[in-house]
Amino acid sequence: MPTPEAEVEVDVPLVRALLADQHPDLADRPLTVVANGWDNVLLRLGPDLAVRLPRRAAAATLVEHEQRWLPGLARLVGGVVPVPVPVRTGRPGSGFPWSWSVVPWFPGVPVGDRTGSPSVAGTLAAFVAALHVPAPADAPANPVRAVPLHTRTEAVTERLSSHPVPRAVELAALWRTAADLPGHAGPPVWVHGDLHPFNLLVTPGPVGDRLSAVVDFGDVTAGDPAVDLATAWLTFGREARADFRRRVTAQDASLDPHTWGRARGWAVSIASALALSDEASSRAVARRAIDAVVDD
């Protein structure tokens, strides 16, 4: 799917004006745009910080969710891997209409179209096991993530039938099987909601990549953990995927074959959406994940 048009153009002069007004002690630091994504613009602020600002109204609430909930979530998962807890928050100003955040700058590169290594699989399994605990009743709602899988049928089948998604017929059969599975029967648990390879940062090491951060918690919500477990197919090759699944299942006795079946359905949903991206890197991830989910 094409990246949505920005509703507000975020650039260095705007962000420097916001910093000068609200956080003047940071305003003279070097400032560079490093990512202009689907929902947010990210600028590096000196050696150790970044500024994250929504580029459209639909993302503004997601930034507020991160500001409210990430400090508590960090207490759950911070012993496993760092997450971008805001160190400063910003308010509307200088012509910018929404809240924004100053967050830590983490070393590493997105897994992206690399294949996640076995060393990453172990850490990511520990991350989801730590995160997937019962969430409070006022956890943020998300209409498209961690919801009952069958509620996404119309959107997924339309995408598979009307757009050039690789192996669409096979994916449609897998989707029907997954959508017919029993739903999540336990309490709603915290989920990241968008645990694809571009939100996983890694640094190279002597025995493989190290997971250095999990980022972009804008879709954080409570519900079915299967949506996060779809990362098994989105991120890993066959060997690391099997190791990830073994480790997650060993750490969470509530998981059963139905959960993994729904996770496979979520992988169909997310990969088919990535396949329609205007970004070549997203399409590459989609193709690898589609082959994985069909051929497994």
C-alpha positions, 0 to 999 in steps of 0.5 A: 500500500502506498505510504500515506501523504504527510498531513504536516511536513516535518523538517529540521527547522520545525523540530528545532523551533519546537525544541527551542521553545519547549526543551531549549537545552536540546535545541543546539544539538545536531539534528538530522532526519533519518526516517520518514515512515508510514506514521512518524518522522524520526530525527537523530538529535545528537549522539544519544537521542532522537525526536519522534513526531507524527506526520498525520492525525491518525498517528497522533494518538499512537504517540500519546499511547507510547508516552503513557504506556511505555514506561510501564511496559519497559518495566516488563521487558527492559531486562530483556531488550531496550525499548524507546521510553520517552525521555522528554515529551512535547506539546503542540506548538510552532505550527505543529498540532500534535504531541511528540517525543524525545526518545533514546537513540539506539545503535543498530540497524533494522532486521529489514530484509535480512533474515533474523539470526538464531541469536535474535530468535532467543532474545525476541522469544524472551521479549514476547514472553515478558510482554504477554502478560494480562493487561489492564482494562484501560489498555489502549484499544486497536481495531486492527491488531490483536482482535479476533482473526475472523474480523479481518477476513473482509480486508484480507480477502479483498487484498488477496483477490484484487491486488498483485500479492504473490501466491495469493491463492495459496495465502487465501486458503491458509487464511480461511483455515486460520480464520476458522480456528477458535479465538483467544480464550485467555485474558487480553494480554499486552501485545506490541501489535507491529512486531515486523522486522523493521521494528527490530534493531540488531547489532552485529556480533562475533556469533551473530546479530544481537537484538539491540532494541524493539521500537515503534509501540504505536500499535500497542494494545491488549488482546490475542498474543498471536499477532506478535507471534506472526514475527516467526514468519516475518523475521526468521528463516526456517531454523531460527523460526523453529527455535523461536517457536520452541522457546516461546512455547516453553516460556508460555504454557498457555500457547497451543496449536490454535495460537500458532495457527492464528499467528500464521494467519496474522503473518498472511495478513501482514505480509500481504499488506507489505507486498503492496508497499511502495517501498522495495524493502517492504516488498522484499520482506513480504516475499520472504514471509509469504514463501515461509508461511506457505512452504512451512 
